[in-house]
Amino acid sequence: MPDWKEEITQQLAGLKLSATREAEIVEEVAQHIDDRYRELLAGGATEAEARRIALEEISAENLLAKGLDTVEHQVAHDPVVLGACRR
């Protein structure tokens, strides 16, 4: 089974996340990529094809980094308070 963590860490490099937050994200995204990889294999893809497709899905135009940058900045600037009314 491929180790996805290096590729994910490279995608996150420009976000300047804390080490703890980055590790959490890497673990979760690695699990999602691994699930997708297994799904592709079950669908008949070769190991090389499944790896390429799974990585493309997170790396297209740095999609992962851009999406996480948006989420991380929103969380830092606009915290969500459960039970609070939005105006």
Biopython code that builds the backbone (N, CA, C, O; Angstrom):
import numpy as np
from Bio.PDB.StructureBuilder import StructureBuilder

atoms = [
    (1, "MET", "N", (0.848, -1.179, 0.000)),
    (1, "MET", "CA", (0.000, 0.000, 0.000)),
    (1, "MET", "C", (0.894, 1.243, 0.000)),
    (1, "MET", "O", (1.829, 1.327, 0.796)),
    (2, "PRO", "N", (0.621, 2.198, -0.873)),
    (2, "PRO", "CA", (1.445, 3.417, -0.933)),
    (2, "PRO", "C", (1.338, 4.244, 0.352)),
    (2, "PRO", "O", (0.329, 4.216, 1.056)),
    (3, "ASP", "N", (2.413, 4.978, 0.626)),
    (3, "ASP", "CA", (2.408, 5.928, 1.735)),
    (3, "ASP", "C", (2.152, 7.304, 1.129)),
    (3, "ASP", "O", (2.981, 7.822, 0.380)),
    (4, "TRP", "N", (1.026, 7.883, 1.448)),
    (4, "TRP", "CA", (0.578, 9.133, 0.847)),
    (4, "TRP", "C", (1.085, 10.363, 1.584)),
    (4, "TRP", "O", (0.955, 11.477, 1.077)),
    (5, "LYS", "N", (1.646, 10.190, 2.743)),
    (5, "LYS", "CA", (1.936, 11.316, 3.631)),
    (5, "LYS", "C", (2.910, 12.331, 3.039)),
    (5, "LYS", "O", (2.745, 13.534, 3.244)),
    (6, "GLU", "N", (3.916, 11.868, 2.312)),
    (6, "GLU", "CA", (4.881, 12.806, 1.726)),
    (6, "GLU", "C", (4.209, 13.728, 0.706)),
    (6, "GLU", "O", (4.441, 14.937, 0.706)),
    (7, "GLU", "N", (3.381, 13.153, -0.157)),
    (7, "GLU", "CA", (2.687, 13.953, -1.165)),
    (7, "GLU", "C", (1.747, 14.971, -0.512)),
    (7, "GLU", "O", (1.668, 16.118, -0.952)),
    (8, "ILE", "N", (1.050, 14.555, 0.519)),
    (8, "ILE", "CA", (0.116, 15.451, 1.207)),
    (8, "ILE", "C", (0.881, 16.555, 1.912)),
    (8, "ILE", "O", (0.482, 17.717, 1.847)),
    (9, "THR", "N", (1.958, 16.220, 2.575)),
    (9, "THR", "CA", (2.772, 17.217, 3.268)),
    (9, "THR", "C", (3.285, 18.257, 2.287)),
    (9, "THR", "O", (3.312, 19.444, 2.612)),
    (10, "GLN", "N", (3.691, 17.842, 1.102)),
    (10, "GLN", "CA", (4.147, 18.793, 0.077)),
    (10, "GLN", "C", (3.020, 19.736, -0.325)),
    (10, "GLN", "O", (3.249, 20.928, -0.529)),
    (11, "GLN", "N", (1.813, 19.209, -0.437)),
    (11, "GLN", "CA", (0.654, 20.044, -0.792)),
    (11, "GLN", "C", (0.367, 21.090, 0.278)),
    (11, "GLN", "O", (-0.102, 22.185, -0.035)),
    (12, "LEU", "N", (0.640, 20.767, 1.521)),
    (12, "LEU", "CA", (0.327, 21.652, 2.640)),
    (12, "LEU", "C", (1.442, 22.641, 2.964)),
    (12, "LEU", "O", (1.248, 23.537, 3.786)),
    (13, "ALA", "N", (2.588, 22.496, 2.341)),
    (13, "ALA", "CA", (3.784, 23.249, 2.720)),
    (13, "ALA", "C", (3.563, 24.761, 2.817)),
    (13, "ALA", "O", (4.083, 25.391, 3.738)),
    (14, "GLY", "N", (2.826, 25.344, 1.917)),
    (14, "GLY", "CA", (2.650, 26.788, 1.903)),
    (14, "GLY", "C", (1.614, 27.332, 2.867)),
    (14, "GLY", "O", (1.430, 28.547, 2.943)),
    (15, "LEU", "N", (0.942, 26.479, 3.594)),
    (15, "LEU", "CA", (-0.156, 26.937, 4.447)),
    (15, "LEU", "C", (0.285, 27.409, 5.829)),
    (15, "LEU", "O", (-0.487, 28.051, 6.542)),
    (16, "LYS", "N", (1.502, 27.098, 6.202)),
    (16, "LYS", "CA", (2.040, 27.526, 7.494)),
    (16, "LYS", "C", (1.156, 27.085, 8.666)),
    (16, "LYS", "O", (0.826, 27.880, 9.547)),
    (17, "LEU", "N", (0.787, 25.828, 8.658)),
    (17, "LEU", "CA", (-0.028, 25.252, 9.725)),
    (17, "LEU", "C", (0.857, 24.865, 10.898)),
    (17, "LEU", "O", (2.056, 24.638, 10.733)),
    (18, "SER", "N", (0.271, 24.792, 12.066)),
    (18, "SER", "CA", (1.030, 24.274, 13.208)),
    (18, "SER", "C", (1.334, 22.801, 12.924)),
    (18, "SER", "O", (0.611, 22.137, 12.182)),
    (19, "ALA", "N", (2.400, 22.313, 13.517)),
    (19, "ALA", "CA", (2.798, 20.914, 13.292)),
    (19, "ALA", "C", (1.686, 19.947, 13.680)),
    (19, "ALA", "O", (1.464, 18.941, 13.008)),
    (20, "THR", "N", (0.989, 20.261, 14.770)),
    (20, "THR", "CA", (-0.089, 19.394, 15.236)),
    (20, "THR", "C", (-1.236, 19.375, 14.232)),
    (20, "THR", "O", (-1.745, 18.310, 13.882)),
    (21, "ARG", "N", (-1.638, 20.552, 13.774)),
    (21, "ARG", "CA", (-2.748, 20.642, 12.816)),
    (21, "ARG", "C", (-2.383, 19.961, 11.503)),
    (21, "ARG", "O", (-3.198, 19.246, 10.920)),
    (22, "GLU", "N", (-1.158, 20.185, 11.041)),
    (22, "GLU", "CA", (-0.720, 19.562, 9.797)),
    (22, "GLU", "C", (-0.747, 18.038, 9.923)),
    (22, "GLU", "O", (-1.199, 17.348, 9.009)),
    (23, "ALA", "N", (-0.273, 17.521, 11.035)),
    (23, "ALA", "CA", (-0.268, 16.067, 11.242)),
    (23, "ALA", "C", (-1.688, 15.507, 11.223)),
    (23, "ALA", "O", (-1.929, 14.439, 10.659)),
    (24, "GLU", "N", (-2.625, 16.223, 11.837)),
    (24, "GLU", "CA", (-4.025, 15.774, 11.829)),
    (24, "GLU", "C", (-4.568, 15.716, 10.406)),
    (24, "GLU", "O", (-5.215, 14.744, 10.014)),
    (25, "ILE", "N", (-4.298, 16.762, 9.643)),
    (25, "ILE", "CA", (-4.802, 16.835, 8.271)),
    (25, "ILE", "C", (-4.158, 15.751, 7.417)),
    (25, "ILE", "O", (-4.840, 15.082, 6.641)),
    (26, "VAL", "N", (-2.854, 15.576, 7.557)),
    (26, "VAL", "CA", (-2.149, 14.552, 6.781)),
    (26, "VAL", "C", (-2.744, 13.180, 7.055)),
    (26, "VAL", "O", (-2.982, 12.414, 6.121)),
    (27, "GLU", "N", (-2.985, 12.862, 8.302)),
    (27, "GLU", "CA", (-3.561, 11.556, 8.656)),
    (27, "GLU", "C", (-4.933, 11.367, 8.010)),
    (27, "GLU", "O", (-5.208, 10.327, 7.412)),
    (28, "GLU", "N", (-5.786, 12.375, 8.134)),
    (28, "GLU", "CA", (-7.144, 12.238, 7.610)),
    (28, "GLU", "C", (-7.155, 12.152, 6.086)),
    (28, "GLU", "O", (-7.847, 11.309, 5.516)),
    (29, "VAL", "N", (-6.397, 13.014, 5.433)),
    (29, "VAL", "CA", (-6.371, 12.994, 3.973)),
    (29, "VAL", "C", (-5.736, 11.702, 3.469)),
    (29, "VAL", "O", (-6.185, 11.143, 2.468)),
    (30, "ALA", "N", (-4.703, 11.226, 4.147)),
    (30, "ALA", "CA", (-4.076, 9.964, 3.748)),
    (30, "ALA", "C", (-5.087, 8.823, 3.794)),
    (30, "ALA", "O", (-5.087, 7.956, 2.920)),
    (31, "GLN", "N", (-5.936, 8.822, 4.795)),
    (31, "GLN", "CA", (-6.964, 7.784, 4.889)),
    (31, "GLN", "C", (-7.950, 7.879, 3.723)),
    (31, "GLN", "O", (-8.351, 6.862, 3.156)),
    (32, "HIS", "N", (-8.334, 9.102, 3.372)),
    (32, "HIS", "CA", (-9.258, 9.284, 2.251)),
    (32, "HIS", "C", (-8.619, 8.837, 0.935)),
    (32, "HIS", "O", (-9.264, 8.182, 0.115)),
    (33, "ILE", "N", (-7.352, 9.194, 0.741)),
    (33, "ILE", "CA", (-6.669, 8.782, -0.488)),
    (33, "ILE", "C", (-6.524, 7.270, -0.532)),
    (33, "ILE", "O", (-6.701, 6.658, -1.585)),
    (34, "ASP", "N", (-6.209, 6.677, 0.584)),
    (34, "ASP", "CA", (-6.074, 5.223, 0.637)),
    (34, "ASP", "C", (-7.401, 4.546, 0.308)),
    (34, "ASP", "O", (-7.431, 3.552, -0.418)),
    (35, "ASP", "N", (-8.491, 5.079, 0.836)),
    (35, "ASP", "CA", (-9.815, 4.539, 0.519)),
    (35, "ASP", "C", (-10.095, 4.634, -0.982)),
    (35, "ASP", "O", (-10.608, 3.693, -1.589)),
    (36, "ARG", "N", (-9.753, 5.780, -1.567)),
    (36, "ARG", "CA", (-9.985, 5.986, -2.994)),
    (36, "ARG", "C", (-9.115, 5.034, -3.813)),
    (36, "ARG", "O", (-9.575, 4.464, -4.804)),
    (37, "TYR", "N", (-7.869, 4.864, -3.401)),
    (37, "TYR", "CA", (-6.940, 3.953, -4.064)),
    (37, "TYR", "C", (-7.506, 2.530, -4.067)),
    (37, "TYR", "O", (-7.503, 1.859, -5.099)),
    (38, "ARG", "N", (-7.983, 2.082, -2.923)),
    (38, "ARG", "CA", (-8.566, 0.735, -2.819)),
    (38, "ARG", "C", (-9.812, 0.603, -3.692)),
    (38, "ARG", "O", (-10.043, -0.433, -4.316)),
    (39, "GLU", "N", (-10.607, 1.666, -3.724)),
    (39, "GLU", "CA", (-11.810, 1.677, -4.560)),
    (39, "GLU", "C", (-11.437, 1.531, -6.035)),
    (39, "GLU", "O", (-12.078, 0.780, -6.771)),
    (40, "LEU", "N", (-10.420, 2.237, -6.452)),
    (40, "LEU", "CA", (-9.964, 2.156, -7.840)),
    (40, "LEU", "C", (-9.432, 0.764, -8.167)),
    (40, "LEU", "O", (-9.710, 0.223, -9.237)),
    (41, "LEU", "N", (-8.672, 0.191, -7.246)),
    (41, "LEU", "CA", (-8.175, -1.172, -7.456)),
    (41, "LEU", "C", (-9.332, -2.158, -7.586)),
    (41, "LEU", "O", (-9.316, -3.033, -8.452)),
    (42, "ALA", "N", (-10.328, -2.012, -6.729)),
    (42, "ALA", "CA", (-11.491, -2.900, -6.772)),
    (42, "ALA", "C", (-12.253, -2.735, -8.081)),
    (42, "ALA", "O", (-12.914, -3.664, -8.545)),
    (43, "GLY", "N", (-12.159, -1.558, -8.668)),
    (43, "GLY", "CA", (-12.833, -1.296, -9.936)),
    (43, "GLY", "C", (-12.049, -1.752, -11.148)),
    (43, "GLY", "O", (-12.502, -1.585, -12.280)),
    (44, "GLY", "N", (-10.872, -2.328, -10.923)),
    (44, "GLY", "CA", (-10.107, -2.886, -12.035)),
    (44, "GLY", "C", (-8.874, -2.098, -12.440)),
    (44, "GLY", "O", (-8.171, -2.503, -13.366)),
    (45, "ALA", "N", (-8.593, -0.994, -11.780)),
    (45, "ALA", "CA", (-7.401, -0.215, -12.119)),
    (45, "ALA", "C", (-6.151, -0.961, -11.676)),
    (45, "ALA", "O", (-6.174, -1.714, -10.702)),
    (46, "THR", "N", (-5.063, -0.741, -12.402)),
    (46, "THR", "CA", (-3.790, -1.295, -11.964)),
    (46, "THR", "C", (-3.302, -0.472, -10.772)),
    (46, "THR", "O", (-3.834, 0.602, -10.494)),
    (47, "GLU", "N", (-2.293, -0.977, -10.073)),
    (47, "GLU", "CA", (-1.747, -0.234, -8.936)),
    (47, "GLU", "C", (-1.226, 1.133, -9.376)),
    (47, "GLU", "O", (-1.443, 2.137, -8.698)),
    (48, "ALA", "N", (-0.541, 1.162, -10.512)),
    (48, "ALA", "CA", (0.008, 2.434, -11.023)),
    (48, "ALA", "C", (-1.110, 3.412, -11.379)),
    (48, "ALA", "O", (-1.029, 4.597, -11.055)),
    (49, "GLU", "N", (-2.154, 2.914, -12.048)),
    (49, "GLU", "CA", (-3.283, 3.777, -12.407)),
    (49, "GLU", "C", (-3.987, 4.307, -11.163)),
    (49, "GLU", "O", (-4.300, 5.494, -11.073)),
    (50, "ALA", "N", (-4.231, 3.423, -10.214)),
    (50, "ALA", "CA", (-4.940, 3.812, -8.994)),
    (50, "ALA", "C", (-4.143, 4.866, -8.232)),
    (50, "ALA", "O", (-4.721, 5.830, -7.730)),
    (51, "ARG", "N", (-2.839, 4.696, -8.139)),
    (51, "ARG", "CA", (-1.983, 5.677, -7.459)),
    (51, "ARG", "C", (-2.041, 7.027, -8.165)),
    (51, "ARG", "O", (-2.226, 8.065, -7.529)),
    (52, "ARG", "N", (-1.881, 7.001, -9.482)),
    (52, "ARG", "CA", (-1.898, 8.240, -10.267)),
    (52, "ARG", "C", (-3.215, 8.984, -10.111)),
    (52, "ARG", "O", (-3.223, 10.193, -9.882)),
    (53, "ILE", "N", (-4.318, 8.278, -10.233)),
    (53, "ILE", "CA", (-5.642, 8.903, -10.144)),
    (53, "ILE", "C", (-5.888, 9.451, -8.745)),
    (53, "ILE", "O", (-6.365, 10.575, -8.593)),
    (54, "ALA", "N", (-5.567, 8.671, -7.733)),
    (54, "ALA", "CA", (-5.787, 9.119, -6.352)),
    (54, "ALA", "C", (-4.994, 10.385, -6.065)),
    (54, "ALA", "O", (-5.510, 11.313, -5.442)),
    (55, "LEU", "N", (-3.747, 10.430, -6.515)),
    (55, "LEU", "CA", (-2.924, 11.625, -6.285)),
    (55, "LEU", "C", (-3.399, 12.815, -7.111)),
    (55, "LEU", "O", (-3.368, 13.951, -6.639)),
    (56, "GLU", "N", (-3.836, 12.561, -8.339)),
    (56, "GLU", "CA", (-4.351, 13.650, -9.178)),
    (56, "GLU", "C", (-5.562, 14.312, -8.534)),
    (56, "GLU", "O", (-5.746, 15.524, -8.642)),
    (57, "GLU", "N", (-6.374, 13.525, -7.876)),
    (57, "GLU", "CA", (-7.585, 14.074, -7.272)),
    (57, "GLU", "C", (-7.293, 15.051, -6.137)),
    (57, "GLU", "O", (-8.115, 15.922, -5.853)),
    (58, "ILE", "N", (-6.151, 14.924, -5.489)),
    (58, "ILE", "CA", (-5.821, 15.902, -4.448)),
    (58, "ILE", "C", (-4.838, 16.953, -4.924)),
    (58, "ILE", "O", (-4.664, 17.974, -4.258)),
    (59, "SER", "N", (-4.188, 16.732, -6.064)),
    (59, "SER", "CA", (-3.150, 17.663, -6.461)),
    (59, "SER", "C", (-3.508, 18.542, -7.651)),
    (59, "SER", "O", (-2.706, 19.394, -8.031)),
    (60, "ALA", "N", (-4.641, 18.375, -8.235)),
    (60, "ALA", "CA", (-5.019, 19.186, -9.376)),
    (60, "ALA", "C", (-4.993, 20.665, -8.988)),
    (60, "ALA", "O", (-5.820, 21.147, -8.214)),
    (61, "GLU", "N", (-3.998, 21.371, -9.565)),
    (61, "GLU", "CA", (-3.840, 22.810, -9.291)),
    (61, "GLU", "C", (-3.747, 23.097, -7.796)),
    (61, "GLU", "O", (-4.260, 24.111, -7.324)),
    (62, "ASN", "N", (-3.094, 22.209, -7.051)),
    (62, "ASN", "CA", (-2.951, 22.362, -5.593)),
    (62, "ASN", "C", (-4.304, 22.493, -4.903)),
    (62, "ASN", "O", (-4.457, 23.258, -3.950)),
    (63, "LEU", "N", (-5.265, 21.752, -5.385)),
    (63, "LEU", "CA", (-6.625, 21.796, -4.848)),
    (63, "LEU", "C", (-6.653, 21.589, -3.342)),
    (63, "LEU", "O", (-7.365, 22.300, -2.634)),
    (64, "LEU", "N", (-5.898, 20.638, -2.853)),
    (64, "LEU", "CA", (-5.880, 20.371, -1.425)),
    (64, "LEU", "C", (-5.400, 21.594, -0.649)),
    (64, "LEU", "O", (-6.048, 22.011, 0.312)),
    (65, "ALA", "N", (-4.284, 22.164, -1.051)),
    (65, "ALA", "CA", (-3.731, 23.312, -0.333)),
    (65, "ALA", "C", (-4.672, 24.506, -0.388)),
    (65, "ALA", "O", (-4.859, 25.193, 0.617)),
    (66, "LYS", "N", (-5.264, 24.760, -1.546)),
    (66, "LYS", "CA", (-6.177, 25.893, -1.677)),
    (66, "LYS", "C", (-7.410, 25.711, -0.805)),
    (66, "LYS", "O", (-7.837, 26.644, -0.125)),
    (67, "GLY", "N", (-7.974, 24.529, -0.824)),
    (67, "GLY", "CA", (-9.169, 24.278, -0.024)),
    (67, "GLY", "C", (-8.894, 24.376, 1.455)),
    (67, "GLY", "O", (-9.685, 24.953, 2.201)),
    (68, "LEU", "N", (-7.778, 23.817, 1.888)),
    (68, "LEU", "CA", (-7.441, 23.875, 3.302)),
    (68, "LEU", "C", (-7.063, 25.285, 3.729)),
    (68, "LEU", "O", (-7.349, 25.679, 4.860)),
    (69, "ASP", "N", (-6.430, 26.049, 2.855)),
    (69, "ASP", "CA", (-6.072, 27.423, 3.183)),
    (69, "ASP", "C", (-7.336, 28.219, 3.476)),
    (69, "ASP", "O", (-7.380, 28.986, 4.438)),
    (70, "THR", "N", (-8.353, 28.041, 2.659)),
    (70, "THR", "CA", (-9.623, 28.722, 2.874)),
    (70, "THR", "C", (-10.247, 28.321, 4.200)),
    (70, "THR", "O", (-10.695, 29.176, 4.963)),
    (71, "VAL", "N", (-10.279, 27.034, 4.474)),
    (71, "VAL", "CA", (-10.876, 26.534, 5.709)),
    (71, "VAL", "C", (-10.096, 27.017, 6.921)),
    (71, "VAL", "O", (-10.694, 27.495, 7.885)),
    (72, "GLU", "N", (-8.783, 26.903, 6.892)),
    (72, "GLU", "CA", (-7.960, 27.297, 8.036)),
    (72, "GLU", "C", (-8.092, 28.788, 8.326)),
    (72, "GLU", "O", (-8.157, 29.181, 9.490)),
    (73, "HIS", "N", (-8.133, 29.615, 7.302)),
    (73, "HIS", "CA", (-8.258, 31.055, 7.533)),
    (73, "HIS", "C", (-9.654, 31.417, 8.028)),
    (73, "HIS", "O", (-9.801, 32.328, 8.843)),
    (74, "GLN", "N", (-10.663, 30.729, 7.556)),
    (74, "GLN", "CA", (-12.017, 30.989, 8.029)),
    (74, "GLN", "C", (-12.136, 30.613, 9.499)),
    (74, "GLN", "O", (-12.729, 31.355, 10.283)),
    (75, "VAL", "N", (-11.584, 29.481, 9.876)),
    (75, "VAL", "CA", (-11.644, 29.041, 11.265)),
    (75, "VAL", "C", (-10.905, 30.030, 12.155)),
    (75, "VAL", "O", (-11.379, 30.362, 13.241)),
    (76, "ALA", "N", (-9.754, 30.499, 11.707)),
    (76, "ALA", "CA", (-8.946, 31.421, 12.516)),
    (76, "ALA", "C", (-9.621, 32.776, 12.677)),
    (76, "ALA", "O", (-9.451, 33.426, 13.708)),
    (77, "HIS", "N", (-10.383, 33.215, 11.680)),
    (77, "HIS", "CA", (-10.956, 34.551, 11.708)),
    (77, "HIS", "C", (-12.439, 34.595, 12.051)),
    (77, "HIS", "O", (-12.955, 35.634, 12.464)),
    (78, "ASP", "N", (-13.105, 33.499, 11.885)),
    (78, "ASP", "CA", (-14.550, 33.483, 12.084)),
    (78, "ASP", "C", (-14.934, 32.200, 12.814)),
    (78, "ASP", "O", (-15.499, 31.291, 12.206)),
    (79, "PRO", "N", (-14.635, 32.116, 14.111)),
    (79, "PRO", "CA", (-14.919, 30.876, 14.822)),
    (79, "PRO", "C", (-16.410, 30.556, 14.868)),
    (79, "PRO", "O", (-17.254, 31.449, 14.939)),
    (80, "VAL", "N", (-16.704, 29.294, 14.827)),
    (80, "VAL", "CA", (-18.079, 28.839, 14.898)),
    (80, "VAL", "C", (-18.437, 28.595, 16.354)),
    (80, "VAL", "O", (-17.721, 27.892, 17.067)),
    (81, "VAL", "N", (-19.539, 29.172, 16.790)),
    (81, "VAL", "CA", (-20.007, 28.991, 18.153)),
    (81, "VAL", "C", (-21.332, 28.248, 18.088)),
    (81, "VAL", "O", (-22.323, 28.770, 17.577)),
    (82, "LEU", "N", (-21.343, 27.030, 18.606)),
    (82, "LEU", "CA", (-22.570, 26.239, 18.566)),
    (82, "LEU", "C", (-23.663, 26.917, 19.342)),
    (82, "LEU", "O", (-23.442, 27.392, 20.455)),
    (83, "GLY", "N", (-24.849, 26.966, 18.757)),
    (83, "GLY", "CA", (-25.988, 27.571, 19.424)),
    (83, "GLY", "C", (-26.121, 29.064, 19.186)),
    (83, "GLY", "O", (-27.129, 29.664, 19.561)),
    (84, "ALA", "N", (-25.115, 29.673, 18.565)),
    (84, "ALA", "CA", (-25.173, 31.115, 18.307)),
    (84, "ALA", "C", (-25.976, 31.387, 17.033)),
    (84, "ALA", "O", (-25.967, 30.590, 16.095)),
    (85, "CYS", "N", (-26.648, 32.494, 17.021)),
    (85, "CYS", "CA", (-27.418, 32.888, 15.840)),
    (85, "CYS", "C", (-26.514, 33.650, 14.886)),
    (85, "CYS", "O", (-25.733, 34.504, 15.307)),
    (86, "ARG", "N", (-26.622, 33.340, 13.599)),
    (86, "ARG", "CA", (-25.859, 34.068, 12.573)),
    (86, "ARG", "C", (-26.687, 35.234, 12.102)),
    (86, "ARG", "O", (-27.893, 35.095, 11.894)),
    (87, "ARG", "N", (-26.076, 36.360, 11.935)),
    (87, "ARG", "CA", (-26.810, 37.550, 11.473)),
    (87, "ARG", "C", (-26.315, 38.016, 10.155)),
    (87, "ARG", "O", (-26.819, 39.003, 9.620)),
]
sb = StructureBuilder()
sb.init_structure("model")
sb.init_model(0)
sb.init_chain("A")
sb.init_seg("    ")
for serial, (resi, resn, name, xyz) in enumerate(atoms, 1):
    if name == "N":
        sb.init_residue(resn, " ", resi, " ")
    sb.init_atom(name, np.array(xyz, "f"), 0.0, 1.0, " ", f" {name:<3s}", serial, name[0])
structure = sb.get_structure()
